[in-house]
């Protein structure tokens, strides 16, 4: 959870910071891919982190 939180904070900080032309943070395509990767990792981790709560309902 800390790593995901750090990823969101870093991504938000990069959006506010001025980037030099030609760097990775200046590319809108790379920025979009980073956002997608972070959200996909979040969607995968939520069911894994909450497994003890919902597994009793599903597995009986």
Protein Blocks (a to p, Z undefined) as FASTA:
>chain_A
ZZmmmmmmmmmmmmmpccdehiaklpmklmmmmmmmmmmmmmmmmmmmmmmmmmmmmnZZ
